[in-house]
């Protein structure tokens, strides 16, 4: 059962978190293209598509910690420092996505072309980078698992 839960957890992470990190990273440059050419319909459609991908896969991404908790429970590692740290960083990544990335994306999809909007793309790129960095650290912790007896 542990192997099954671990496989689903890893697959969910790849399928759900991967698209969010990629689409979120592509969003600020796409938003800048829309600002440079506000009449470019294709650029605006791309922006809306990237935002939709981020919203959808953010919701789908909830299965990652659900199966992560199930896997950790069967492995009896819920009290491990590396796992607690990973849980905290995952929660922080979720907050960054929900509170800082997605609302700014929505504002840019709906917004105008003034100078503050250009600054908003810079801020969004920064928050997206923080989101991606948090997931990178969680991924490393999941692989290395400090104190693990697996020899990894």
N, C-alpha and C positions, 0 to 999 in steps of 0.2 A: 504494500500500500504506500509506503514511503516513497518508493521509486516513482510510482504513478503520480503522487501529489507533487513531487519535485519536478517531474517532467512537465506537468500542466503548469506549474508555477513559472518555470523557465520559458516555456512556449508562450504563455500569456504575457510575460515581460517583453519578449521579443516582438510579438504581434501587436500588443497594445501600447507599450511605452516607446518602442522604436518609431512608429509613425508620428507620435506627438512630438518627440524630440526633433525629428527631421522637419516636419511641417512648421513647427514653431520657429526653428532656425531659418527657414526659408521665408517666413512672413515679413520680417523687417525690410529685407531688400526688395521684396515684392511691393510693400507699402511705399517705399521710396520711388519705385517705378511709377506707381499710381500718382504720387505727388508731382513727379516730373512731367507726366502726360495724363492729366485728368480725363481726357476724352478717349483714352485707350480702353476700349470695352474689354478686350481680352485680359489686360492687366488687372482690371477691377474684378473680373470673373475669377482669375487666379487667386486674388486676395480672399475673396469670399470662400473659395474652395479650401484654401489652406486653413482658414478659420473654422470651417465646418469639420475638417479632419481633426483639428485640435480638440474641438468640443466633443466630438463623437468618441474619439479614442481616449480622452480623459475619463469619460464615463466607463468605457469598456475596461480601462486600466484599474478599476476598483477590484477586479478579480485577482490582480497580482498580489496585493497584500492578503487577500482572503486565503488564497492557496498557499501563500507564504506562511501565514499563521498555522494552517493545517499541517504543512510540512514540518515546521519547527516543533509543533506539538508532538508529532509522531517520532521525531528525532530526539525529543527531550532536551532541546537546547533553548527553550524560551527564556531562560535566565542568563544566557551568555552575553557578555559585554558587546561582542561584535554584532549580535542580533539586535540587542536593545538600541545600539547606535544606528544600525540600519533602519530600524523602525522609526526612530526619531527623525532621521534624514529623509525617509520616505514621506513622513507626515509633513515635514517642512517643504519638500518638493511639491506636495499636493497643495499646500497653502500658497506657495509662490505661483503655481499654475492657476489656481482658482481665484486668487485675490489680485495678482499683479499682471499675469500674462493674458489670460482670456478677456478680462474687462478692457485692457488696453487694445487688444486686437479688435474687439467689438467697436470701440470708439473710433479706431482707424477705418474700419469697414464702413461705418456710418458717417464719419467725419468729413470735415472740409480740408482745404489745402493751405491753411495759414502757417506761419512760421512755428507756432506751438506744435502743430502736427508733425513737422519735421523733427522737432525735439522729442516728440513722443516716440518716434521710430527708434531713436537712439536709446531712450529709456527702455523701450520694449526689448531691444536687442540685449541690453544689459541683464534684464530680468530673465530673459530666455537663456542666456548664458549661465546664470546662477542655477536655473532649473536643470539644465543639462549637466552642469558640474555636480550637482547633488546626486543625480542618477548615476553618473560615472563613479562617484565615491561609493554609492550603495552597491554597484556592480562589483567593484574591486573587493569590498568587504564580503560579498557573497562568495566570491571565488577564493580569496585568501583565507578567510575565517581565522583570524588570529587566535592561537591557542588550540586550533583544531588538531585532532589526532590522526587525520587522514593523510598527513604528509604533504599536503598541498602548500 
